[in-house]
Amino acid sequence: MTHDTSHNPENLARPLRQPTPEEDNAHDLFPERLRAQVPDLGAARYARDPTLRCKYLTPDSNWRWYVIEAGRCEDTAGNPDVLFWGFVEGIEHEFGYFSLNELASVRGPLRLPVERDLYFEPKPTSQIAR
């Protein structure tokens, strides 16, 4: 994924920006551009306040997934996948693992797929998980 494990508050204070045309597909859940910004699994394990790098949501429910780290893996059928570690707001609010293939298969009550929040800016976990 990436090797950027720094937490730079100056980078987190940037104003929201309009996504570029190559970024504006909310259903492209983990484009290469984003992969390069997410630390490898285990890189933020001991961080006091790890940075949330991206956000996924179901537009027809209250579930939210925030990515802190990611690593390439295979699903149970041997297909390529990405394993994320992050913060999940759903029935409970908790840290845990979830995969790209799982996110791609999730549907909300109106059968809408998970989307990537195109306007989400990286921020410390403490700003979300209270």
TAVEN-V755069 format. One record per helix or strand. SS is the DSSP state (@ for helix, = for strand). FROM is the first residue (numbers start at 1). LEN is the number of residues. Records with the same first field share a line. If there is no record, write none. Layout:
SS = FROM-LEN ; FROM-LEN
This chain:
= = 2-1 ; 39-2 ; 51-2 ; 54-5 ; 64-11 ; 80-10 ; 93-7 ; 107-1 ; 113-4 ; 123-2
@ = 9-4 ; 21-3 ; 32-4 ; 100-6 ; 125-3
